[in-house]
Amino acid sequence: MTAKDVLRGLLRTNDYVIKAYLADLSDEEILQRPGPGANPIAWQMGHLIQSEQSLLNYLTAVSGIELPAGWADQHSAAAAAKDPAGGYRSKAEYLDAYKKSRDNILKILDAYPDSLLDTATEGRMKDFAPTHGAVLSLIANHPMMHAGQIATLRRRLGKPVVI
């Protein structure tokens, strides 16, 4: 098993979890906050997608997907603080953009030279994700940093346990 095989496995597993947690949530339910001070699930999905595009800037000669106009502002910290939550996209739009972003990540991973995975990361990511391989691992795992909030909302809404 190679490093890329591990990263592909992380991407598949984490994508499965996110999609399973979102499957039976409505557009109205993803506007809810899992708890006081937490960001709405819609914002979190937009943030995950936006973050992937930003993190790709730390890699060599790759590019992200084009997001609709206003996406970054819609998923900024200021937008997350609005109460009640609103102005977000539909679950279908988030899942479509998420799939496009993750498909792009897999394409990048397949083409990325193994020799660059150990390249040192520069800028503000250097301590958190010190190599290009670590950036790709962060991209793969970032959804799991938010999955617990989706699971918490599911419990509060009385949804069934899916995993």
Secondary structure as GFF3:
##gff-version 3
##sequence-region A 1 163
A	DSSP	alpha_helix	3	22	.	.	.	ID=ss1
A	DSSP	three_ten_helix	29	31	.	.	.	ID=ss2
A	DSSP	alpha_helix	41	55	.	.	.	ID=ss3
A	DSSP	three_ten_helix	56	58	.	.	.	ID=ss4
A	DSSP	alpha_helix	71	74	.	.	.	ID=ss5
A	DSSP	alpha_helix	77	81	.	.	.	ID=ss6
A	DSSP	alpha_helix	91	111	.	.	.	ID=ss7
A	DSSP	three_ten_helix	114	116	.	.	.	ID=ss8
A	DSSP	three_ten_helix	123	125	.	.	.	ID=ss9
A	DSSP	alpha_helix	132	156	.	.	.	ID=ss10
###
